[in-house]
Amino acid sequence: MRPIVRSTYYQLLGHIVVAVESCEQNSSLASALQKAGFGEDKLSLGRKLAEKGQALISRKALEAFEDRIYEHNIHYSASEVEMWQSTVSFLLKKSVDDPNLIARTMGTSVHATDHTITVVAQTLRMIGMLRTDERVYESLGGKQKVHDLLNRGYAMLTKIYRNGDIATSPSSAGLATNPIFAEIEAHRAAMVAWIREFGAACAKLSEAPTVLGELGYVPDGVGLPLGGSAFNVPLHERGQRAELPSLDNLKPDPGWSIGRQGRNRENLGGGFVEPTFE
């Protein structure tokens, strides 16, 4: 999943949690990664990174400053994502006659210590499965309908990323001289290094898209495209479906243009979003 300017703290943690949890619960995933050069030692390190990363979130609130505005924004954004999850769950239960596939798609067995990280990790699993498992996206009505679901889910997920990164940065959460921020930045670098190795292994598994979907990490060009991540995607979609206005009486209509004015660049080109981490 594309980072917001740089990989955000919650994004990195979510990817690590869903990858580690998935491998611990499904040995075939761990075996596939091991064959791709990502062994048990890397998964063990990922578990440690996930645990420390979540502990640092709690420590920051205690040792630096708790910005209640952005803390509220994080929880509100997570609630929006959970509503999206409920919509997908409802649709799956109506169309898929396989409880195990539904549970795997929803990531119900994926849990972190921090609730918001759990929401992020489960959503990464859901997006991965919606993009790669043909049984899922065909049951939900095909590629176009699932593309609309993906747009909304990914747009809401990026709101958690943005608010989470602000809340873990000194600009709003305390003095930059507080040692906790140096620890957070060092841990971010460690998580980026882990994800790079993990991503390199995933790139070797492009012929097994459902494995990548379950791991919550889908490289460029694999599965259904993921784009349209602007927060105003529903407005853009309504504009795309609206009847073309009379050319004799044109008036400004953002729904017809906002996706091509730089704030929704993922709609350009092929639409694939490659998970890169800087």
C-alpha positions as CSV (number, residue, x, y, z in Angstrom):
1,M,0.0,0.0,0.0
2,R,1.4,3.4,-1.0
3,P,2.9,5.4,1.9
4,I,1.7,9.0,2.6
5,V,4.8,11.1,1.8
6,R,6.8,8.5,3.8
7,S,5.7,5.3,5.5
8,T,3.6,6.2,8.5
9,Y,4.1,4.6,11.9
10,Y,0.6,3.0,12.0
11,Q,1.0,1.7,8.4
12,L,4.3,0.0,9.2
13,L,3.0,-1.6,12.4
14,G,-0.2,-2.8,10.6
15,H,1.8,-4.5,7.9
16,I,4.1,-6.2,10.3
17,V,1.2,-7.4,12.6
18,V,-0.8,-8.9,9.8
19,A,2.2,-10.6,8.2
20,V,3.4,-12.1,11.5
21,E,0.0,-13.1,12.7
22,S,-0.9,-14.7,9.4
23,C,2.3,-16.8,9.4
24,E,1.8,-17.9,12.9
25,Q,-1.7,-19.0,12.2
26,N,-1.1,-20.5,8.7
27,S,2.2,-22.5,8.4
28,S,1.9,-22.6,4.6
29,L,2.4,-18.9,4.5
30,A,5.5,-19.0,6.6
31,S,6.7,-21.9,4.4
32,A,6.2,-19.8,1.2
33,L,8.1,-16.9,2.7
34,Q,10.9,-19.1,3.8
35,K,11.3,-20.5,0.3
36,A,11.5,-16.8,-0.9
37,G,14.3,-16.1,1.6
38,F,12.3,-14.8,4.5
39,G,12.8,-17.2,7.4
40,E,11.6,-17.8,10.9
41,D,14.2,-15.5,12.3
42,K,12.7,-12.6,10.3
43,L,9.2,-13.4,11.6
44,S,10.5,-13.6,15.1
45,L,12.1,-10.1,14.7
46,G,8.8,-8.9,13.3
47,R,7.0,-10.0,16.4
48,K,9.4,-8.1,18.5
49,L,9.1,-5.0,16.3
50,A,5.3,-5.1,16.6
51,E,5.3,-5.4,20.4
52,K,7.8,-2.6,20.9
53,G,6.1,-0.4,18.3
54,Q,2.8,-0.6,20.1
55,A,4.5,0.0,23.5
56,L,6.1,3.2,22.2
57,I,2.6,4.5,21.3
58,S,1.6,4.2,24.9
59,R,4.9,5.5,26.2
60,K,4.6,8.6,24.0
61,A,1.2,9.5,25.5
62,L,2.6,9.2,29.1
63,E,6.1,10.6,28.7
64,A,5.6,13.4,26.1
65,F,2.1,14.8,25.5
66,E,-1.2,13.4,24.5
67,D,-2.7,15.5,21.8
68,R,-6.4,14.8,22.4
69,I,-7.5,16.3,19.1
70,Y,-5.4,13.9,17.1
71,E,-6.1,11.0,19.5
72,H,-9.8,11.6,18.9
73,N,-9.1,11.8,15.1
74,I,-7.3,8.5,15.2
75,H,-10.2,6.8,17.0
76,Y,-12.8,8.4,14.8
77,S,-10.9,7.4,11.6
78,A,-10.7,3.8,13.0
79,S,-14.5,3.9,13.6
80,E,-15.0,4.8,10.0
81,V,-12.9,1.9,8.8
82,E,-14.8,-0.4,11.1
83,M,-18.1,0.7,9.5
84,W,-16.5,-0.1,6.1
85,Q,-15.5,-3.5,7.5
86,S,-19.1,-4.1,8.6
87,T,-20.3,-3.3,5.1
88,V,-17.9,-5.8,3.5
89,S,-18.8,-8.4,6.1
90,F,-22.5,-8.0,5.4
91,L,-21.9,-8.4,1.6
92,L,-19.7,-11.4,2.1
93,K,-22.3,-13.2,4.3
94,K,-24.9,-12.6,1.6
95,S,-22.9,-13.9,-1.3
96,V,-20.2,-16.3,0.0
97,D,-21.3,-19.7,1.2
98,D,-18.0,-20.5,3.0
99,P,-17.6,-19.3,6.6
100,N,-13.9,-20.1,6.6
101,L,-13.3,-18.0,3.5
102,I,-15.3,-15.1,5.1
103,A,-13.3,-15.3,8.3
104,R,-10.0,-15.4,6.5
105,T,-11.0,-12.4,4.3
106,M,-12.1,-10.4,7.3
107,G,-8.9,-11.2,9.2
108,T,-11.0,-12.0,12.3
109,S,-8.1,-14.0,13.8
110,V,-5.6,-11.1,13.4
111,H,-5.2,-9.1,16.6
112,A,-2.7,-6.7,18.0
113,T,-2.4,-5.2,21.5
114,D,-3.5,-1.8,20.3
115,H,-7.0,-1.7,19.0
116,T,-6.3,0.8,16.2
117,I,-3.4,-1.3,15.0
118,T,-5.7,-4.3,15.0
119,V,-8.1,-2.3,12.7
120,V,-5.3,-1.4,10.4
121,A,-3.9,-5.0,10.2
122,Q,-7.3,-6.5,9.6
123,T,-8.1,-4.0,6.9
124,L,-4.8,-4.7,5.1
125,R,-5.8,-8.4,5.1
126,M,-9.3,-7.5,3.8
127,I,-8.0,-5.3,1.0
128,G,-5.4,-8.0,0.1
129,M,-8.0,-10.7,-0.1
130,L,-10.5,-8.5,-2.0
131,R,-7.8,-7.8,-4.6
132,T,-6.4,-11.3,-5.0
133,D,-9.0,-14.0,-4.3
134,E,-11.3,-14.5,-7.3
135,R,-13.8,-16.4,-5.3
136,V,-14.2,-13.3,-3.1
137,Y,-14.4,-10.6,-5.7
138,E,-16.5,-12.5,-8.2
139,S,-19.0,-13.4,-5.4
140,L,-19.3,-9.7,-4.5
141,G,-20.3,-8.8,-8.1
142,G,-17.1,-8.6,-10.0
143,K,-14.1,-6.3,-10.4
144,Q,-15.9,-3.0,-10.8
145,K,-18.0,-3.4,-7.7
146,V,-15.1,-4.5,-5.6
147,H,-13.0,-1.7,-7.0
148,D,-15.5,0.7,-5.5
149,L,-15.3,-1.1,-2.1
150,L,-11.5,-0.9,-2.3
151,N,-11.5,2.8,-3.0
152,R,-13.5,3.6,0.1
153,G,-11.6,1.2,2.4
154,Y,-8.2,2.4,1.3
155,A,-9.3,6.1,1.5
156,M,-10.4,5.6,5.1
157,L,-7.4,3.7,6.0
158,T,-5.1,6.5,4.9
159,K,-6.9,8.8,7.3
160,I,-5.7,6.6,10.2
161,Y,-2.2,6.7,8.8
162,R,-2.2,10.5,8.6
163,N,-3.7,11.1,12.0
164,G,-1.5,8.5,13.6
165,D,1.7,10.0,12.2
166,I,0.8,13.4,13.4
167,A,0.1,12.0,16.9
168,T,3.5,10.3,17.1
169,S,5.4,13.3,15.9
170,P,6.8,16.2,18.0
171,S,5.0,18.9,16.0
172,S,1.8,18.3,17.9
173,A,2.6,15.8,20.5
174,G,5.3,17.4,22.6
175,L,8.8,18.9,22.4
176,A,11.1,17.4,19.8
177,T,13.9,17.2,22.4
178,N,11.9,14.6,24.3
179,P,13.9,11.3,24.0
180,I,10.8,9.3,23.1
181,F,10.7,10.8,19.7
182,A,14.2,9.7,18.9
183,E,13.1,6.2,20.0
184,I,10.1,6.3,17.7
185,E,12.1,7.5,14.7
186,A,14.7,4.8,15.3
187,H,12.0,2.2,15.6
188,R,10.4,3.5,12.4
189,A,13.7,3.0,10.6
190,A,13.9,-0.6,12.0
191,M,10.4,-1.3,10.8
192,V,11.1,0.1,7.3
193,A,14.2,-2.2,7.0
194,W,12.0,-5.2,8.0
195,I,9.3,-4.3,5.5
196,R,11.8,-3.9,2.7
197,E,13.1,-7.5,3.2
198,F,9.5,-8.7,3.5
199,G,8.5,-6.9,0.4
200,A,11.4,-8.4,-1.6
201,A,10.3,-11.8,-0.5
202,C,6.7,-11.1,-1.5
203,A,7.8,-9.9,-4.9
204,K,9.0,-13.5,-5.5
205,L,5.5,-14.8,-4.8
206,S,3.6,-12.9,-7.5
207,E,2.5,-16.2,-9.0
208,A,0.6,-17.0,-5.7
209,P,-1.6,-13.9,-5.4
210,T,-3.9,-15.4,-2.7
211,V,-0.8,-16.0,-0.5
212,L,0.0,-12.3,-0.8
213,G,-3.6,-11.3,-0.1
214,E,-3.6,-13.3,3.1
215,L,-0.3,-11.6,4.1
216,G,-1.8,-8.2,3.4
217,Y,0.9,-7.2,1.1
218,V,0.2,-7.1,-2.7
219,P,3.0,-5.9,-5.0
220,D,2.5,-3.8,-8.0
221,G,0.7,-5.5,-10.9
222,V,-0.7,-8.4,-8.8
223,G,-4.5,-8.8,-8.4
224,L,-7.1,-6.1,-8.8
225,P,-5.8,-2.5,-9.0
226,L,-6.0,-0.3,-6.0
227,G,-6.4,3.4,-6.6
228,G,-8.6,6.4,-5.9
229,S,-7.3,7.0,-2.4
230,A,-8.4,10.6,-2.0
231,F,-10.8,11.2,0.9
232,N,-13.4,12.6,-1.5
233,V,-13.6,9.3,-3.5
234,P,-17.4,9.0,-3.0
235,L,-17.9,12.5,-4.4
236,H,-15.7,11.6,-7.4
237,E,-17.6,8.4,-8.0
238,R,-20.9,10.2,-7.9
239,G,-19.5,12.7,-10.4
240,Q,-18.4,9.9,-12.7
241,R,-21.8,8.4,-12.7
242,A,-23.8,11.7,-12.9
243,E,-25.4,12.6,-16.2
244,L,-23.3,14.9,-18.3
245,P,-24.5,18.5,-17.9
246,S,-25.8,20.4,-20.9
247,L,-22.9,21.9,-22.9
248,D,-25.0,25.0,-23.4
249,N,-25.2,25.7,-19.7
250,L,-22.0,24.6,-18.0
251,K,-21.4,25.3,-14.4
252,P,-18.5,24.3,-12.1
253,D,-19.0,20.8,-10.9
254,P,-16.1,19.4,-8.8
255,G,-17.4,15.8,-9.2
256,W,-16.3,15.9,-12.9
257,S,-12.7,17.0,-12.3
258,I,-11.5,16.6,-8.8
259,G,-9.9,13.2,-9.4
260,R,-7.7,14.7,-12.1
261,Q,-6.5,17.8,-10.3
262,G,-3.6,16.2,-8.3
263,R,-5.5,15.2,-5.1
264,N,-6.4,11.8,-6.4
265,R,-3.4,10.8,-8.6
266,E,-3.9,7.1,-8.0
267,N,-6.6,7.3,-10.6
268,L,-4.1,8.0,-13.3
269,G,-2.3,5.3,-15.3
270,G,-2.9,1.7,-14.6
271,G,-4.2,2.2,-11.1
272,F,-1.9,-0.2,-9.4
273,V,-0.5,1.0,-6.1
274,E,2.9,-0.5,-5.4
275,P,3.8,-0.9,-1.7
276,T,7.1,1.0,-1.4
277,F,8.5,2.2,1.9
278,E,11.0,5.0,2.4
